[in-house]
Amino acid sequence: KRLLLSEEGIAHRKRRCWDVEAVFGNIKQNMGFKRFMLRGMDKITTEMGLIAMAHNLKKFSIA
């Protein structure tokens, strides 16, 4: 809790909301993801995991 309330922790939390939004924006705009193809929480979790892995592989291939 002490780390969260420090100046560094506050700055990290402020950055995080923008970082996450950029990831979802990239997935939607650049990868063409509009909606889930499957139904059911387990299947959606698996599908989102695959999308996240594709995003990470794409990110690492650029670096």
Secondary structure, 3 states (H helix, E strand, C coil): CHHHHCHHHHHHHHHHHHHHHHHHHHHHHCCCCCCCCCCCHHHHHHHHHHHHHHHHHHHHHHC
